[in-house]
Every structure is written in structure tokens, then in C-alpha cells.
Amino acid sequence: MKETQFKTIKFESIGGKDSDFEGGKVGSGFRMVNRWARNNGYIGAFPLFITIDRNHNRGIFSVLLGDDIAEWHDVTTECLGLSHNVDYYGDNGSGPAFRAAYSYGNRSGYVGAFPNFESSGNKNGIILLNKADGRVTWKDYTRHQLSSLPHNTDYYGQDGEDTYWCISTVDNSVNIGDHVHGFPNFESSGDLNGVIVIELSV
């Protein structure tokens, strides 16, 4: 397996287009990027839902996760504590799936976790993140610190649009160059919002 890195994945390589990563289409975007990552030697990937055009090549910013940081587990709906009416495919608001994945990871001794929105029967794909010698941490950020997050966005991600905005703006707020990235775990208490921060090898 390859080491974790930041990369722009070209749409042409995943058969995607801008509309696959817009608005509430969180689940489909995750599946496309994670399948590409698995086929290219990674455990999984976290798409940041920030698209870019370089030399007329459209692509999506993503953190590709290697076995230096990540593991894939297939976890039953019951173990995740999800009700059976939660849309694990993630196109109708995926905050509950993110929180369930994070809670499962936390109970199992990991720093963070997120759904890859792959599901078969009663089993759901979860990407788990280990401490990696301190390179993966949970940090709480105030809404002021997450300055690019629209003020009316629900950090619980109950709506697909809110999930999309949380993912696409949180990384902008915590990013340092190309070697520190972050994504929401959709845990919130008062003015504090949970973010999983990953420091890439440089």
C-alpha cells in the first residue's frame, strides 16, 4: 500500500464530472473517489469537494489514505448504532453516518473514522484512522475559526447541502500548505465543532 498524500484526482480518471461533487451528492462523490483510491493502491480517500481546473483538466482535491494511517472495516448497521432508516448511501444528508463511523472508531481505539458509503446488505464500509505517531488528531474549532463556513450551515450535517458545505469549507480553515488537512466529524457542542486533522509526511 502507498503512503497517505494529497492529490488532485482528474475527473476523467474516475468517470466523474462537476455535478457529481455538487450540493448534497456526498455519498456518490465518496464512492467514486474511494473506488479510484482502492484501485490505485490506497486504503481509501477523503474527497474535499473542492474542484479545480488545471490546463483544462477538471479534478477534485482529495486526501488519499495509505496503510500508514488508515484501515478499512466492514461494520454492521447494529454495531454502528444506526437506525435502519438512515440513508447510508449518503445523498440525503450524511451527518448521522459520519457520527456513527466516528463513534465506532473512537470505541475501537482509533482517533477518527468516516464512512466510505460502500454498503452491502447489513455491512457498511468504514475508514478508520490511527494516531500515526501523532499525525492524526481531533481538534475543536469555533465557528469563528471555521471562517469560511456559511453562518447558517448546520454542523450536524442533517441535510445534504449542509454536509457538503461542512466538508468543502473545513479544510480551507485548517489547511497549512499542502501537508495539513482536515475534515469534520460532525460532532458539535455549543460553539465548538469537531475536526479530524491529518498531517501528511513531508
N, C-alpha and C positions, 0 to 999 in steps of 0.2 A: 504493500500500500504506500501511497505517496504522503508527504507531509502536508499539513494544513497551509493554505495560501489564499491570497486574494486574487481574483481573476475576473475579467470581463468575458462572459460566455456569449459567443455570437449566436444570434437567433437562427442563422442558417444551420448551425451545428445541432440544434435541438428541435428544429422544425417549428420554431415559435415566431411570434410577432408581437408588436407593442400591445395589442389588445389582450394578449394572454396574461399580461402583467399589470393591467389597469384596474382601478376600482376595487371591487370586492373579490376578484378572482385569485385569492390567496392559495387555495388548495391546488388548483391546476398549475400555477406557477411553481410551487414547491415540487410537485411531481415531475414536471419537465426537467427542472434543474437537477433534482436528486437522481433521476434516471441517467442523465448525462454523466453526473459525477461517478456513479457506480460503474458505468461502462468505461470510465477513464481512470480507474484505479483508486478512487476515494471511497470513504465510508458513506459520505453524504455531502450535502451542501445547504447553506442558508442563503437564499436569494434576498438581496437587499431592496428589491423593487425600485431600483434606480436604473433607468435605461440611458444608453449613451450611443452616440453616432460617431464612429471614428473611420474616416476615409470611406464613408458611405456604407460601413458595416455596422448594423444595429446590434446591440447586445445588452446584457443585463449584468450589473455588478453582483458578484456572489462571493461568499467565503466558502472555499472548498475544504472539507474536513477530512484529514487523514487519520490513521490509527494512532498518531502521536497524541491526539486529543479526543477522538470520538469512537463510539461503538454503536452498532445498530442492534436494537432488541425488538422482537415482535411481542407485543403485550396485549392481553385480553382486555376487552372493554371493562370487565368487572375489576381487574387489577388496577386499571386506570381510574376507577371510581366514576366513570362516565355513565350517564343515563343513555339508554338505547335510542333516544330520540335526538341525540346530539349528532349533527352532520359532520362525520369525521372526514369527509371529502373537502371540507373547509371552504366552500364557496358561499356560505350563508352566515358568515360570522364565525371565526375560529378561536376566539379568546378562550372558551372553555376547553378546547382540545390542547391549547398551549399550556394552560394552567395545570391540566391533568397530567400532561407529559412532564412538566417541571416538578410537580409534587411527587410523581413516581420516581423521577431521578433523584430528588432530594432524599426520599425514604431509602433509596438504594445506595446512598453514599456518593452520589455524583454532584458536581457543582451546578450543573444545568442540564436541560433536555428540551427538545422540541419535537413536534410531530413532523414526519415527512409526508404525511397524508396518503400513505400507501396502506390499503386495508384489504384483507382477505378473510371473509367470514367474520369471526369474532376477534381476529387478531389485527392489531394496528401497529404500524411502523413508528418507532421512536428512535431518535438520535440522541444518545447520551454523551455528555461532555465531562471528562475527568479534570482534575486540577492541573495536570500537565506542568508540574513544578511551579505553580503559581501563575501560569499564563492564562488561566480561565478563572474569572471571579464574578461574584454577584455584587453589584453596586446599586445603591438607591440614589436616584436623581430627582430633584424637584422639577415642577413644571417650568420654572424659570430656566433651569439648566438645560432642559429639553426645549430650547428656544424655538426650534423650527417646527415643533408640533403644534398644529392648529388648536387654538384655545378651547374649542368646543368638542374636541375629539375625546371619546370615551376610552380610557386606557384599558378598560376591561375587554375591549375588542368584541363586544356582543354583536356588532354589525360588521359586515364585510368591509365596508368603506373605512370604518374606524381601525380595523385590523391592518388594512393596507397602509393607512397614514402613519400608524404607530411604527410599523416596520420600516417604511421608507424614510422616515424623518429621524428616528432614534440614532441610526448610525451616523448621520450628519452631525449630531450633537456630541458624540463621544469619540468620533474618528480623530486619530492623530496620524497624519501622513497616510501611508498605506499599510501600516503594521499594527494598528489598534482599531478594532471594530466592535460594534455592539448591536444587540437586538433585544427587544422587550420580552420579558417572561409573562407579561400581562398580570403581574401581581402589583397591587396598589393599596396604599394605606395613607389616608389623608392626602398630603401634598407629595408624598414620596412614591416613586414608581420604580419597580424592579427592572434592572437591565443586566444582561449577561455580557460581560466584556471579555474579548479574546485578544490576546497579544500574540501576533504571529512571530515566527522566528525570523531574524534579520541577519 
